[in-house]
Amino acid sequence: MAKKNYYKILGVSRTASPEEISAAKNRLAKKYHPDANMKDGIDTTKKMQRILEAYRILSDPKKRASYDRKVFGKPSSDSDRNFDLFNLHNNNIEETDPVIGTPFVNYWRAADSLYDITLESEQLFKDKNKENTRSARLSDLAAQALSYAVTLREAEIPEKYWLPAIMDWLLFTWYKNRNLPVSYLLKLYDEYSKKELNGFKRVKIQKEQLHFQHSLKRLVNYG
């Protein structure tokens, strides 16, 4: 049995969907981000690191399947269905988008990595200790962020769609019909947002988008 229960860390069940895992990570990040607790003299850095570690494992279908086998013996039946859906090594998943020429899952990965990088950079910008180490890490993150951002921009996916919850929705929709071009996927999300999300949720997403865009710009400019 592994020492760490990643499901427990994120507070989700073993049958949690990728959307639920992403939502749990985002919720915990807001609660335990060091910046939100430092003013009270509480250092939640290690807690935040455990949350991101759990998310990196459970959000990656191959790593999640491997983790489940090692810890629980085999994935649950519901988990099996999730891994079938997001099995990145399935030959069918390797089919390319007819317009862009790249599986949409690559854009999902890029946006997901970019979000985690940006979260880490926010913490580093606040940390004035170990300036040399901090500077080197920020430079490395800036280079990574730029690479992921270029991938998404070349796919003509505007920054407002780069949040994990939105990219998760786009990935689910893409999987149902992998012949849909990126431009049409974005149109479908816009229609979904207008019809299914109330005003409060849309405002909340807009605030998250602006915060993310500001943090990303600060990081990329650092490089």
C-alpha positions as CSV (number, residue, x, y, z in Angstrom):
1,M,0.0,0.0,0.0
2,A,1.4,3.4,-1.0
3,K,2.0,5.9,1.8
4,K,-0.1,8.6,0.1
5,N,-3.7,8.3,-0.8
6,Y,-4.1,10.8,-3.6
7,Y,-7.9,10.5,-3.6
8,K,-8.1,11.3,0.1
9,I,-5.7,14.3,-0.4
10,L,-8.1,15.8,-3.1
11,G,-11.2,14.6,-1.2
12,V,-12.7,12.7,-4.1
13,S,-13.8,9.1,-4.7
14,R,-12.0,6.5,-6.7
15,T,-14.6,6.9,-9.4
16,A,-14.2,10.6,-9.7
17,S,-14.3,12.0,-13.2
18,P,-11.5,14.2,-14.6
19,E,-13.8,17.2,-14.2
20,E,-14.4,16.4,-10.5
21,I,-10.7,15.9,-10.0
22,S,-9.9,19.2,-11.6
23,A,-12.6,21.0,-9.6
24,A,-11.3,19.5,-6.4
25,K,-7.8,20.6,-7.1
26,N,-8.9,24.2,-8.0
27,R,-11.0,24.4,-4.8
28,L,-8.2,23.2,-2.5
29,A,-5.7,25.4,-4.3
30,K,-7.8,28.5,-3.3
31,K,-8.0,27.3,0.2
32,Y,-4.4,26.2,0.8
33,H,-2.5,28.4,-1.5
34,P,0.4,29.8,0.7
35,D,-0.5,33.4,-0.3
36,A,-4.0,33.0,1.2
37,N,-2.6,31.8,4.5
38,M,0.7,33.6,5.0
39,K,-1.0,36.7,6.5
40,D,-2.2,34.5,9.3
41,G,1.3,33.1,9.9
42,I,0.4,29.7,8.5
43,D,2.7,28.0,6.0
44,T,0.6,25.8,3.7
45,T,3.4,25.2,1.1
46,K,3.8,21.5,1.8
47,K,0.0,21.0,1.8
48,M,-0.2,22.8,-1.6
49,Q,2.6,20.6,-2.9
50,R,0.8,17.5,-1.9
51,I,-2.4,18.7,-3.6
52,L,-0.5,19.4,-6.9
53,E,1.3,16.1,-6.7
54,A,-2.1,14.2,-6.2
55,Y,-3.6,16.2,-9.1
56,R,-0.7,15.4,-11.4
57,I,-1.1,11.7,-10.8
58,L,-4.9,11.5,-10.9
59,S,-5.4,13.8,-13.9
60,D,-3.1,11.7,-16.1
61,P,-5.0,8.6,-17.2
62,K,-1.9,6.4,-17.5
63,K,-0.4,7.5,-14.2
64,R,-3.8,7.1,-12.5
65,A,-4.2,3.6,-13.8
66,S,-0.7,2.6,-12.6
67,Y,-1.3,4.2,-9.2
68,D,-4.6,2.4,-8.8
69,R,-3.0,-1.0,-9.7
70,K,-0.2,-0.4,-7.2
71,V,-2.4,0.8,-4.4
72,F,-5.7,-1.0,-4.8
73,G,-4.8,-4.0,-7.0
74,K,-6.9,-2.8,-10.0
75,P,-9.1,0.1,-10.9
76,S,-12.8,0.1,-10.1
77,S,-15.3,-0.5,-12.8
78,D,-16.2,3.2,-13.0
79,S,-12.5,4.1,-13.1
80,D,-12.0,1.6,-15.9
81,R,-14.6,3.5,-18.0
82,N,-12.8,6.8,-17.2
83,F,-9.5,5.3,-18.3
84,D,-11.0,3.9,-21.5
85,L,-12.3,7.4,-22.3
86,F,-9.0,9.1,-21.7
87,N,-6.6,6.3,-22.6
88,L,-4.0,8.5,-24.3
89,H,-2.2,5.4,-25.6
90,N,-5.3,4.0,-27.4
91,N,-4.8,4.0,-31.1
92,N,-8.1,5.8,-31.7
93,I,-7.0,8.7,-29.5
94,E,-4.0,9.2,-31.7
95,E,-6.3,10.2,-34.6
96,T,-5.6,13.8,-35.5
97,D,-7.9,16.7,-35.7
98,P,-8.9,17.2,-39.3
99,V,-8.2,20.9,-39.3
100,I,-5.3,21.4,-36.9
101,G,-3.6,18.0,-37.4
102,T,-3.1,17.3,-33.7
103,P,-5.2,15.4,-31.2
104,F,-7.1,17.9,-29.0
105,V,-5.9,16.0,-25.9
106,N,-2.5,17.6,-26.5
107,Y,-4.0,21.0,-26.1
108,W,-5.8,19.9,-23.0
109,R,-2.4,18.7,-21.6
110,A,-0.8,22.0,-22.5
111,A,-3.5,24.1,-20.8
112,D,-3.4,21.9,-17.7
113,S,0.3,22.1,-17.4
114,L,0.2,25.8,-18.0
115,Y,-2.3,26.3,-15.2
116,D,-0.1,24.4,-12.7
117,I,3.0,26.3,-13.7
118,T,1.2,29.6,-13.3
119,L,0.0,28.5,-9.8
120,E,3.6,27.7,-8.8
121,S,4.9,31.0,-10.2
122,E,2.4,33.0,-8.1
123,Q,3.9,31.4,-5.0
124,L,7.5,32.1,-6.1
125,F,6.8,35.7,-6.9
126,K,5.7,36.2,-3.3
127,D,8.6,34.3,-1.8
128,K,11.6,36.7,-1.4
129,N,13.8,34.0,0.2
130,K,16.6,32.2,-1.7
131,E,16.6,34.7,-4.5
132,N,19.0,32.8,-6.7
133,T,17.1,29.6,-6.6
134,R,13.8,31.4,-7.0
135,S,15.0,33.3,-10.0
136,A,16.3,30.2,-11.7
137,R,13.0,28.4,-11.1
138,L,11.0,31.3,-12.4
139,S,13.1,31.5,-15.6
140,D,12.5,27.8,-16.1
141,L,8.8,28.1,-15.5
142,A,8.6,31.1,-17.9
143,A,10.2,29.1,-20.7
144,Q,7.8,26.2,-20.1
145,A,4.8,28.5,-20.0
146,L,5.8,30.2,-23.2
147,S,6.1,26.8,-25.0
148,Y,2.6,25.7,-23.8
149,A,1.1,29.1,-24.6
150,V,2.5,29.0,-28.1
151,T,1.0,25.5,-28.6
152,L,-2.4,26.8,-27.6
153,R,-2.2,30.0,-29.6
154,E,-1.1,28.1,-32.7
155,A,-4.3,26.0,-32.3
156,E,-6.2,29.2,-32.2
157,I,-7.6,28.7,-28.7
158,P,-7.9,32.1,-27.0
159,E,-6.6,32.5,-23.5
160,K,-10.1,32.8,-22.0
161,Y,-10.6,29.0,-22.7
162,W,-7.4,27.9,-21.0
163,L,-8.9,27.3,-17.5
164,P,-8.9,23.6,-16.5
165,A,-12.7,23.4,-16.1
166,I,-13.3,24.8,-19.6
167,M,-10.6,22.6,-21.2
168,D,-12.1,19.6,-19.5
169,W,-15.5,20.4,-21.0
170,L,-13.9,20.8,-24.5
171,L,-12.0,17.5,-24.2
172,F,-15.2,15.6,-23.2
173,T,-17.0,17.2,-26.2
174,W,-14.1,16.5,-28.6
175,Y,-14.0,12.8,-27.5
176,K,-17.6,12.3,-28.4
177,N,-16.9,13.4,-32.0
178,R,-13.2,13.7,-32.9
179,N,-14.1,15.1,-36.3
180,L,-15.1,18.5,-34.8
181,P,-12.6,21.3,-35.5
182,V,-11.3,23.4,-32.7
183,S,-13.2,26.5,-33.8
184,Y,-16.5,24.6,-33.6
185,L,-15.7,23.2,-30.2
186,L,-15.2,26.7,-28.9
187,K,-18.5,27.7,-30.4
188,L,-20.2,24.8,-28.6
189,Y,-18.7,25.9,-25.3
190,D,-19.9,29.5,-25.8
191,E,-23.4,28.2,-26.4
192,Y,-23.2,25.9,-23.4
193,S,-22.0,28.8,-21.2
194,K,-24.8,31.0,-22.2
195,K,-27.5,28.4,-21.8
196,E,-26.3,26.4,-18.8
197,L,-24.3,28.7,-16.6
198,N,-26.1,31.3,-14.5
199,G,-24.9,34.9,-14.2
200,F,-23.0,34.2,-11.0
201,K,-21.0,31.3,-12.4
202,R,-20.2,33.3,-15.6
203,V,-18.9,36.2,-13.5
204,K,-16.9,33.8,-11.3
205,I,-15.3,32.3,-14.4
206,Q,-14.5,35.7,-15.9
207,K,-12.7,36.7,-12.7
208,E,-10.7,33.5,-12.7
209,Q,-9.8,34.1,-16.4
210,L,-8.6,37.6,-15.7
211,H,-6.5,36.5,-12.7
212,F,-5.0,33.6,-14.7
213,Q,-4.2,35.9,-17.6
214,H,-2.5,38.4,-15.4
215,S,-0.4,35.8,-13.6
216,L,0.5,34.2,-16.9
217,K,1.6,37.5,-18.5
218,R,3.7,38.3,-15.4
219,L,5.4,34.9,-15.7
220,V,6.1,35.0,-19.4
221,N,7.4,38.5,-19.2
222,Y,9.8,37.4,-16.4
223,G,11.5,35.1,-18.9
